[in-house]
């Protein structure tokens, strides 16, 4: 018996009919075209199939022609030339192998260097029948948009050899050299079909030199006429079988006539796309109401008139958008379709992927989903991918959405009612349809974010310790910026949910209060609704998944509002309650992952690494659960990669280098798969570059300089390509400067001072440009100071101490950076013999590091920094002969490293040897120091 999950709709909707028995049984309306095309293919070695987009060329070939070819022992080999990294010959070899595997034909492809040789040596038997290959190059317009000119010429020549009865020159050369070949010189037994859009037909002129008949051997597919459309509507409905998702379906004469008239419209042309989308909607609607009656009847009332049928096409657009999992993606996708892919007059436009990312902030994973939903069509070209609306018929529906000036949220309850909550609070709901101005709602949310920011900033300002005060103030600002950036996502989510028929009265009332009275009042209302909602959900059967999620949706939005308010604990509790009742709800899991990563990031800013680790590990677990539900979802894969990277960050900061490396390499493996799957996706490429850099950091810390340099150079190569593709992208330019610095760091450690100086100066030049372009950007200024500091290090190593001292910046705003700069200034002064100057710089550096280390005892990096400061102060004491101060500072350093060692944090073998040498020196110094009842002031300073 067929599983319900594998049953097929009678009408495929926007997807093409497939090359399988079920779809072939349901394919009607093109019998003459299928028969004629079949005979043309059998009679001719080359045929061009062309027609307008959306007329069903792929469906005709796969469901109408392929079965006929197999009956005549002709093996259809469908091929797409849409992967720039794969040569056409490799694509053909791979497709031939897949076609043979599907047909149970024993075939192992050889490494034939020519297309001609490949098919001369391919002997394909299905049972006792020898098969002739039919290469079907579908969407052949990709050949012109994706392949380089030289590659197109080579491929045209290969097709000419294959079909023109001539032996390729490399084969002739082998024959002239006296080689005896295992095949004759006659042409291979093979046929070729080129299928492409009509607007690319002129491109075939490029092939005319090698294939003179290419412009003459053509088959044009036209729109359906009324009789063909009638068959495509009626016949699939009459089919029977357990592999079908709905009972048999019949159309009344009146319904069929009205549906055909609507499909013809003013143009008199019936497009298969519209027909299939409408019929699929009617099938699903009928199956929902049939309830096991055994047959569905569609009459004129089911059609709902012209307006309802137009709405179905419009809903196809809306449903494709609302199916995107992330709120920001839904909003950006609407803007792309309504303003980017349509002209002012409503004509379809083509847009390149990086331009979509730059202007509409929509990533490749979301674009792929829209292509899979058949809303968009992708057209790969050299170095990138272009997108457009999949059919002209969608343009009008999309245009209508664009003309709507406001989001109309139907906040209409069936009856006026007064809701009296516990404690006597009265909530009034209205029987009305409210026109909501998005800007008014945005203003309420922004006001809540700013209020929370002022509260947090004032609390931070009251902290006495300057370093901690500045850290908390930076945390408050980062939180504000993050929440402001998320407001558009919230507005999109409100719109998506309020438009649905399932929107609950509680949800609608929540939206009304939010707009009219603000976030706090909306949450106050929800706090009275949460207990009852949870009780209601607990009483619903577990298998009523959709109903449970509908009831919980207002709570999911409330968790988002708590985040806007800055009430992280309330949001955390609410997420936990929601997922306890809907553990497999992707939207809730995804929101919770983002929340946990956000909270972990904030904990890192505060210096609370243990809290951060707990949040990141939970985010990792949620992401892994999401991937169990949807293993192929690239967005969930990216979530897991981000979670693993954050876990690695915490492990690294705690000194657990082995744990950090494991997490980083797992993250890198995911990002490599994503980057390979879509080489044109700049986001995936950037993520991979970041992962390579992280693993390189760990290898460098573990002493594997060669391994680290290899990773850094791989990362640098990726970032160079990104930077070159968009020189005005400040983010990519900064990442290029970071990669250059990392390569320079390794070269510095290897003693390649010329190489390191070149890398550092390239980085410095980039950062000078960024800082000059935006003097108010504190981050750019800080980056420039780091570059100056690195150049100073090199100059010091080259013996140019005056140049080094002039290069080191003060970095007054960044505490750890300042401590590093002070330490380096101390190094230079010590080399110059200025012990007093070195002592003062080292002491200032130690003061900063003591405050940082005291604020978070679990932060191994800060503890190491403090140990280094004690070591530096000990060297000054040693230079002055102060054995007591030496023993005190180096003893403190040893105590820190002992603590790190007890926590099993990484200490390299060379460091251990050095520490043992220092320990022996401390013991000697302590023994030689005079015994005093009261400690004396040290010239080394504390």
N, C-alpha and C positions, 0 to 999 in steps of 0.2 A: 504494500500500500504506500502511496506517495506521501511523504511528510508534508505537512501544511506549509512549512517554511520554504519548501522548494517548488511549490505550485506556481504556475505562470499566469499572469494576467492575459486575457484574450487580446487586448490591445496594448502594445508596448509603450504607448505614450511618446515621449520625445526620443527614446533610444531607437536605433535601427533594429530591424528583425535580424535575429542571430542565425548562424549556420548550425542549427541543431534541429532535430525532428519535431519538437514542439512548435517552434516558431515557423518552421516550414509548413506545418499543417495548418497554421493560422494565417498564412500569407495569401491574400486574395487581391484581385483588382488589376493585376499585371500579367495575365496569362499570355497575351499576344506578345508583349515586350519580352517576357522571359523566353518564349519559344524562338522568337526572331533572334534575340541576342545569343541564345544557345547555338543556333545554326550558324550564325556569323562567326562565332568563336571556333566551331569545328571546321569551318571552311577556310579560315584565313589564319596566317601565322601571327598577325598583329591586328589589334582592334583598339580604337580609342572610344571610350564611353564617356559622354559628357552631358551636363545639364546644370540647371540652376541649383543653388544651395537649397536643401530641404525637400527635393523631389523624390528622394529615396533611392539613390544610386547604389549605396551600400546594401540596403535591404533587398533590392532586386537581385544583386549578385549573390548575396549570401543565402537568401531563402528561396529565390526563384531559379537561379541558374546553376549554382553549385551542385544541387542534387542531380540535375540532368547530366552535368558533366561526368559525375561519378558513374552513372549508369552506362556511359560510353567509354569507360576506362580512361577518362581524362582526370588527372589529379589537380584540383584547384590548390594553389599555393598563395594565400593572401600575404602581401608584403607591405610594410610601411617604411618609407625612407625618412623618418622623422627624428633620428638620433645622430647628431653631428659627430659624435665620437665613434660611430660604427660606419664602416665603409659600405657602399651599396652591395659589393660582393659578399661581405660578411653578413649583411642583413638577409640576402637571398639564401645563403647557405643555412643560416639559422632557421629561416622560415620553412625551407624545404625539409629540414630535419623535423620540425614541429608537425608539419603536415603529414609526414610519413608516420610519425609516432601516433597521431590521432587516428590514422587509418589502419594501424597495425601492420605497416610495411617495414620490413627489416632493412634499414639503411644506415650506414655510418658515413657521414660526409668526409671527403678527403680534403687535403689542403691545396686543391687545384688553384693555381695563380690567376686563371682567367675564367670568366663566366662561361665561355664556350667549352673549355675543358671540363668544368664542373658538370655540365649536362651531357657531355660525351661519355663521361665515366659513370654517370648515375643510372644504374639499371634497377628499376623499381617494379617489383612484382607484388601484386595483391592476389594471393591465391595462385591460380594458374594464368592470370591475366597480366600482361605487361602494361604499365601505366605510362601515359604521356603527361608531362608536367605542363600546367597552365599557370604562368606567373601572373597574378592579379595585383598590380601595383595601385592600391586604393589611395585616394587623396594624393594623386601624383603631383598636384600643385606644390607639394612640399619639396619636390625635386628642384623646382626653380627658386624657391624661397630659402631653402636650407643649405643646399650644396653650393660650394664655391664654383667659380667659372671653370677652373681647370678640372675639378672633379666631375662637373657636368659633361665636359668634353670627353673625358675618359669613359664615362658611363655610356654616353651616346655611341662611342666607338665600340664598346663591348656589346651593346644591343645590336649594332650594325653587323658585327661579326656573327652574333648568335642567330640572327634572322636573315642575313643577307647572303648566306651560302659561301662565305669566304673564311679561310683559315687564319686565325690571328697571327701576327708577325712573330711573336715569341715561339709559337708552335712551329711555324715554317722554319725558323732558325734552328730548332732542334732537329727537324727533318734534314735540313741542309748539312748539319753537322754529322749526319749518318746515324742518329739515334733511331732505334726501332720502337715506335710507339704502340701501345696496346689497343689502338683504335684507328679507324680510317679517317679520311679527310672529308667525308660527307658531313652535311650540317646536322647538328643535334636535333632530336625529336622533342621540340618544345614550342609552346605558344605563349604570347604575351598580350595581356590586356592592361591598358592604361586608363584609369578612371579618375576624372578630375572635374573641378568646377568649370562652368562655361566661361566665366570671366578670366580664366587662365589658359584658354584654348590657344591663344596667340603664342604662348611660350613654346608650343611644340615646334615652331619654326627653327628653334635651336637644334632640333633633332633631324630636320629634313635632309641635311647633308649626308648623314649616315643612314637614315631611314626615309628614303624618298617618298614612300607611300603613307607616311604617318598622318599627313593632312587629308588624305583621301579615304582612308579606312576608318570611318567614324560611325558611331551610333549615338543619336541624340535622344535623351529621355525628356519627355514633356510632362505637363501636369495631368492629373487624372481627369477623365471626362465623367459625366454623371453616371453612366452605367458602371464604369470601373469603380467609382466611389461607392455606389450602392452595394456592389459585391464586397468591397473592403469593409463596409459597415455591417452588412447582414450576415455573411457567411461565417466569420469568426464566432459570432454569437450562437450559431447553431451547433458548433463543434461540441463533442462530448469527450470526457476522459477525466480520470482521477488526477491527472497532472495539471488540471486547470483550476484556477483559484476561485472561480465563481460558477454558479449553476448556468444552464443554457439561458440565452438572452435573446428576446425578440423585440423588434421595433414595430409599433403600429404604423399603418400606412401614413397617417397624418404626421406622426413624429418623424418618420423617415423623410417625407417630403419637406417638412420645415427645416430639418437638419441639413439636407442637401442645399436648399435655397440659401441658408445662412453661410454654408461653406463656399458656395459660389460667389456670394457677395456681389459687389458692383462689377468686379473684373471678369466674372464668369469662369474663373480658374479655381480649381480645387487643389489645395496643397495637402499632401499626405500628413505633414506635421500637424496642422490644425485638426484634421480628421482624427488622427490617433490620440491627440491630447483630449479632445472632447469625448471620444468614445471611451477612453480609459476612465475619465471622470464619471460618465454615466454607468459604466460597469461597476465601479467601486461603490457608487451611490446606490445602485440597485441591489448589489450583494448585501449591503448594510441593512437594507429594509426588507429583503426577501425572507430572512430568518428561517431558512430550511424549507421553503415552500416548493422547491424543486425547479422553479423556472422564474425568470425575471421578464417582466414586460415593461418596455419603455414607451410611454405615450407622451403627448404634447405637454401635459402638466409636468412631467419630469424634466423636460427641456427648459421650461420657465421663460420662454420667449427669447428674443434676440439679446436683450440686455443681460440676462443670466448667462447665455452662452458666451458673450463677450467677457463677462466677469470670470468665467472659467479660465479663459486665456490670460486674463489679468491676474488671476489667482496663481496661475502657473508661475508667473514672475515672482509674486509675493512669497509663495510657498518655497521657491528655490532660495530666496533670500533668507527667510526665517529659519530654514533648515541649517544655516550656518551655526556652529556651536558657540561662538564668542560674540558678545554684544557689539563690541567695537567693529568686528568684521561685518556684521549685518548693516551697521550704519554706513561704513565705508563702501560696502558693495552697492547699496542704494545710490550713493552719490556717484559712484563709478558708472553704473548703468544709466542713470537719469541725466547726468551732466557730462560724463566723459565719453561714453560710447554712442551718444546721439547728438546730431547737429541741432542747431536752433530750429530747423524745420522738421526734425524728427527722423532724419536719415541715419542709417548705421555708420559708425566710424570705427576705425581700427586703431588700437593703442598698444604700444610696446610695454613689456612687463616692468622694466625699471621705472618707466614714466608713471605707470599705475602705482607702483610702490611709493614713488616720490610725491605724487600729487594726491593720491587717495589712501595711502597707508594700508593697502590691502596686500597681504602676503601671498606667495605662490600656493600654499596649502589651501587657502580659501578659494583662490582662483581655480584650483584643480577640482574642488567640490562643485563649483558653479559649472565647470565644463562637464563633470560627471552627471549633473542634473540637467544637462542640455540647455541651460540658460545661455552659456557662453560657448563660443567655439574658439579653440586655440589654433594658432598657425605658427609652428616653429620656423624660425629663420636663422641665419647665421648669427651666432653669439647671443641670441635672445629668442623670446616667444612673443607673438602679438595676439591680442584678444579682440573679439567683437561679439555682439549679440548673435545668437546662433541662427536666427531667422528674421527676415523682414517682418513677418507677421507679429513678432513680439514688439516691434518698435512702437506701435500705437498704444499697446497696453502700458509700456514703460513710460511713454510720453504723458499719459493720463496721470500717472503717479507724480511725475515731475511738476505738473501744473497745480498740484494741491499745495496751497500756501501754508497751511497749518496741519498739524497732526490732529485728526478728529478722533477723539477717544470716546467711545460710547459708554458713558458712565450713567446708564439708565437702569434702575431697578424696576421690577415689575410693579411694585406698589410703593407709595410713600411709606416710610417706616421710621420709627424712632428706636434706636438701639440703646438700651440702658445697660451699661457695663457695671461690673462690681464696683462698689464705692459710690454709686450714684452718678457717675459721669454719663452725660447724655450725648449721643452722637446722632445727628440728623442726616438722613439721606434723602435725595431729591429724585423725583421722577422727571428726568430731563436728559437731553443729550447735550453734553458740555463741549464747547469748542475750546480746546486748550492751546494757549500760546506757549510754544516750547521755551521761548526766552524767559517767560515768567517763571516756569518751573526750574530752568537752569539757574536763575537768579536766587531762588530759594536754596538750592543745593550749594551754590557758591557761598552764600551767606553762612551756611552751617560750617563749611570747611574753614572759612576765615575766622569764625568765632572760635572753633576748636584750636586753630593755630595760635590765636592771641592768648588763649588760656595756657596752652603748652609752653609758649615762648616766655610768658611771664613767670611760670613756675621754674623754667630753666634759668631765667635771669636771677632768681633768688638764691641760686646755689653759690656758695662762697668760693669753692675751688675753681680757679679760672679755666683750667683745662677741661674739667668736667662740665662747667657751665657752657663753654663754647661747643662741646660735643653735643650736649642736649639741645642747644639752640639749632645746631645743624640738623639734628634729628627731626626737630619740629618743622623746620623749613622743608626738608626732604619729604616728610609726610604730607605737608600741605600741597606741594607740587604734584605728588603722586595722586592725591585725591582729586585735585582740580582736573588732572588729565583724564580721570575716569568718569567724569560727569557725563560726557557724551555717550559713553557706554551705557550708563544707567538710563538715560533718556531713550535710547534705542530699545532697551529691554522693556521699558514701560509701554512703548508703542507696540512692540511685537505682541506682548501678552494681552494688552487691552483690545487689540483688533480681533482676537480669536473668540469663537463662540463659547469656549470653555472658561473664559475669564469669570471668576467668581465675584459675588457681590462684595465680599471683603476686599478683594483686590481693587475693584473699582472705587470703593470708598477710600481706600488707602491713597489712591492716586488723587482723588478730589481734595482730600485734606492736605496732602503734600503740596499741591499747587496753591491752595488758598491760604494755608496757615503755616507751612514750613515743615522741615524734617522732624523737629522735636515733637510737634503735635501729631504727626503721622505715626511716629514710633510709639507715642503714648497710647494712641488708638490701638496699635497692633499688640502692645503689651497686654491689653485686655482680651484680645482675640486669640493669642497664642495658645493658652491652655485649652480652650474649647476646640480649636482647630486640631491640636494634637490628639485630643480625645476622639474627635470625629475620625481622624485618620486611623487611629488604633482600632476602630470598629469596622474598617473596610477590609475586605478579603485581600490577602497578600497578592493574589494574581491580578487584581484590578490596578495594574501599574499606572495607567494613564490617569485614572481618577485620583489616585494617591498624589501623583505629582501636581495635578491641577490644584488640589487642596493645599499642598505645601508651597506652591509658587509664591503667594504673598509673603510667606516666611523667608523664602530665599531672597526676595527683594528687600525685606526688612534687614537681613544680615548685611546686605550691601549698604543700606542706609546707616546702620550702626558703624560701618567702616567710615562713611562720610563724616559722621559725628565724632569719630575718634574713639569710640567705645569698642575697643578690640575684644575685650573679654566677653561682652554681650554677643558680639558677632561669632566668636569662637564657640560659645555655648549653643547658639542657635544652629550653627553648621553641624555640630555634633548631634543635636536632636533630629535635624532633618535627615542626616545620613543614617541615623539609627533606624529610621522608618523607610528610607529609600536608598539603600546602600549601593544600588546599581544605576543611579540616576546620573548620567554623564554631565549634565549642566551643573548639578550641585557639586559633584566631585571636582569638576574643572574650576569652578569658582573657589572651592575650598583650597585647592592646590595653589592658586594665585594668592589667596589670602595668607596661607602658611609661608609661602616664599616671601611675601611682603613683610610679614611679622618677623621672619628670620633675618631679613636684611636690616630691619630696624634694630633688632637685638645686636647685630654685629656693630652697627653704628654706636650703640650704647656701650659696647664692649662686653656684652653678656653672651659669651660663646656657648655656654651650656644650653641656654634657652634657644639660641639660634640653631644649635645642632638638633635639638628635639623637634623644632618646627620643620627643619629641612628633611629630617628622616621621615616625619609623618607625611610631608609633601611627596617624598619618594614613594612611600607605600601607596598613597592615593593614586599617583601616576601609574604605578605598576598595575593597580586594580583597573584603571581606565583602559590600559592596553590589553588586559584580559578580555574586556568587553568589546573593544575595537582594535585588534592587533595591528591593522594597517593604517590607522589614523595618524598622519604625520604630525598633527598638532599635539596629540597625546605623547608621541615619541619625543617631541621637542620638550614638552613639560618634564618628562623623565630625565632627559639630558640636563636640563637646567637644575633640577633637584639634585642630581648626582654631583653636578659641578659645585653647587653650594655646600653639599656635605664635604666634598674634597677641600673647599676653602676653609671650612672650620677645622677639619683634621690638620691641614697645613698650619693654621695659626696656632693650634695646640701642640705642634711639634710631631704629630703622628704622620710622618712622611709616607710610610708604607700604606696606611689607610687612605691617605690623600691620593696616592698614585692609583690605587685600585679604583676609587670613585672617578677620578679624572679619565682614566683609560676606558671605563665603561661609558662615560659621557661621550668621549671621543668616538668610540665605535658606533654609537647611535648617530652622531652627527656626520660621520663618514658615509653611512648608508643614505642619509637624507641628501647629502651633497652629491653623491654619485647618482642618485635617482633623479636629481634635477640640477644639472651643472649650471643652468642659467639663473638659479635662485641665489641672489646675492646674500640674502639672509642666512641661508644654509651654509654658504661658503664662509661668511664672516664667523658663524658659530664654530665651524671646523677650525678656522685659524685660531680662534680663542682657545679651543681645547688643546690644540697642538702646543700653544704657548704655555698652558697650565701644566701639561705633562713635562714639557721642557724645564719648567721651573723646578719641579720635583727632582728630575734627573740632575740638574745643576746642583741642587742642595745635597744630593746623595753622592756627589763627586763624579758623576758620569758626564764630563764636559762634552765629549764627542757626541753622545746621544742627545744631550740638550741642544747642541749647536745644530744637529740635523733637524730636530723638531722646530727650532726657531726659524731656520732657513725655509722649511716647508711652509710655516705660517707666514713668513715674510713674502714668499712668492704669491700666496693667495691674496694678501693684503695689497701688494703692489698692483695686482690685476684689478682689484676693486678700486683702488685709488686712481689708477689710470683711466678707468671707465667713467669716473665722475670726479674730476679734479676739484669741483666746487663743494663736494660733500665733506664738511669739516670733520664729521665723525670718522670717516674712513681715513682722512689725512692724519688724524690724531693716532689712530690705530697703527698706521704705517710708522709713525714716529716711535711708538711703543715697541713695535717689532724690531726696528733698527736698534733701539737701545738694548734689547735683549741679546741680539746677535753681538753687539758691541761688548756687552758684559762678559760673554763667554770668551771672546777674543782677548779681552783684558786679562781674564784669568789664565789664558794660555800664553800670555806674554806678547801677543801680536799687537804692539802699541800703534803701529801704522794703521792696521785694519780697524782697530777699535776707534781711533780718532776719526777716521773717515765715516764710520757708522754713526758715531755720536754727533758729528757736525751735520750730517744729513738730517738727523732727527732734530737737531737744534734749529736748522734753517726752517723746517716745517713749522716748528712751534713758534718761532719768531713771527712767521706770517700769520698764524692763527691769533697770537696775542695782539699783534698790531691791528688785525681786522676787528677785534672786539676787546678793547682795553678794559671794559667793565667785567669781562668774564674771568672770575677768580680762578676757575679751573685751568684756563689757558695760561694764566700768569704763573700758576703753580707748576704746570708742566714745563714752562720755560725755565723756571728756577732749577728744576731737576736736571734739565739738559745742561745748564750752565755748571751745575755741580759735577756732573759726569765729565765734562770737558776739563774741569779743574782737577779731577782725579788723575786724568791722563797726563796733564801737564806736570803734576806733582811726581808721577812715576817717571817722567822724562827728565826730572831734575829742574824744571822751570818752576821753582817755588813761588816766585813773585807772581807769575802768571796764574798759578793755581789759587793763590790767596785772593787775587782780584776776581777770579771767576766764581768763587763760592758765594752763593746768595744767603740772605738771612732767613727767608721763609718764615717770617714772624707769625703768620697765621696758622701754621700747621705744626702741631707740637712734635710729633715724631720726626717729621722732616727737619725741623729746627734742631732737634737733638743730634741728628745725623750730621747736619752741616757744622754744628759746633764741634762735634768730634773731629771732623776732617780739618777744620781750622786749627784745632789743637794739634793734629798730626803734623801739619805744616810748620807750626810754630816750634814744635818739639824738634823737628828736623833742622830748623834754623838755629837751634840752641836757646830759644826764648822759653825757658822752663816756666817762668811766671805767667807768660801769656798762654802757654799750653795748659797750665793748671787751671787758670780762670775759665778757659773754654770747656775743658773736660768737666769741671765742677758744674757749670751751667747745664751741660748736657745731662749729667747725672741727676740733677734736680728734677728735670722734666721727666726722665725715665722712672724715677722713683714714684712720681705721682701716677703715671700711666700704669706701672706694674702693680701699685697698690690698689688701683681701681678695679683690676680684674686679675686675680691670682691664677686663673686658669689659662690666661693668654701667654703661651710659651714664647711667642715672639718678643713680647714686651719684657718678659723675665730674662731672655737672652740679651736683649739690649742693655738692661741694667747690669748684667754680669760683665758685659764688655766695658761699660763705664768704670766699674770697679777695677778691671784689668788696666785700663788706661791710667787711672789715678795711681795704681800701684807702680806702673812704670816710671811715673814722675818721682814717686817716693824713692824708688830704687836709684834713679839718677842722682838724687840728692843724698843718698846714703841713709835715709830714714827707714830702718828695718821694721820699726814698730808700725808705721803707716802702711808699709808694704804688706806686712802680715795681716793687718786689718782688712785692707781692700781686697787682696787676693784671697784671703780666707772667706770674705763675703761672696766673692765670685764662685769659689769652690762649693760653698753651701748651696748656691742657686743651682749649679749644675748637678749636684748630688740629688736635689729635689726633682729636677727634670729626669734624672736617670731612674729614680725610684718610680716615677710615673710611666716608665718605659717609653719615654720620648726619645727621638733619634739623636744620638751623639756619634759622630763618625769615629772610626778607629784612630785616625790621625789626631783628632781632638782629644781622645782619651789619653793617648801617649803624652800629648802636650800638657794635659791637666795633671797627670801623675808627676811630670817634671816640676810643674809649678807647686804641687802639693809638697814635694820634698823641699823645695826652696822655702815655702812658708814655714815648714817645721824648723828649718835651720834658722830662719829669721826670728821666729818666736823664741827659740832657745837663746839666741844672741841678744835679744832685746833686754834692757834693764827692767827688773821687776819693780813696779810702782803700785802703791795702794790706790792712787788716784790717777786716772789716765791724763797724760799731758797732751796739749794741742799738737796736732801733726802739721808739719810743713807741707804734707801732701794734700791736706784738706779733706773734708768729709762731704 
